[in-house]
Amino acid sequence: MDDDDTKRRYAQDEAKLGRVVRELREERGLTDRELADSIRGISLKGIRAIEAGEYKALTYERMVRLARALGVELGALFRRSEGLSAE
């Protein structure tokens, strides 16, 4: 796999994870602002970037906080995103 394929796949994975975050947030009846306010270290702009698949500074610690704020285990975020098709 060349660098372009790797970058494309990584971008697809980020987009799928962002869709899952948005879906979970909406399922819980939270606004993007409410979610951001509940997570130390992720701003409203950051939540919007994550949901758009464009957040590049999503550390493990931030991902754990995000999952907790959404009421799921971190692994559940990944499993749910794996089930999505790339768009």
Summary of the structure (lengths in Angstrom):
residues: 87
radius of gyration: 12.7
end to end distance: 20.1
largest distance: 41.0
contacts: 227
relative contact order: 0.18
helix: 68%
strand: 0%
